[in-house]
């Protein structure tokens, strides 16, 4: 099939325009941060570590019993990296220790007596603005 010179130019122009429109509509989206969590059980509780964009951004800690100046039944959040993200340690009782609104490095501890030996779920979250991501829930005891 033979295409005339005018038709060929029209087809080429249409193809170029379609390609430009497709390219124009495909902007670059902001990539979500790279986040993962690790846990470390210790003799007096649990530490959940927040790994964010290749570094340790902070921690969520549970302390079962008093240790040094640290009270027992204590939930702590630590933001160790000045990147604008906040860290929040959460307990299923509604207790929350958060670094939100504070500049890193910053730590906060929330305490309150719980019935001895009672089991609870603890998790840690990291966020910035309206974005956040939380770890799995881990069992801790009072």
Buried (B, 14 or more C-beta within 10 A) or exposed (E): EEEEEEEEEEEEEEEEEEEEEEEEEEEEEEEEBEBEBEBEEEEBBBBBBBBBEEEEBBBBBBBBBEBEEBBBBBBBBBBBBEBEBBBBBBBEBEBBBBBBEBEBEBBBBBBEEBEEEEEBEBBBBBBEEEEBBBBEBBEBBB
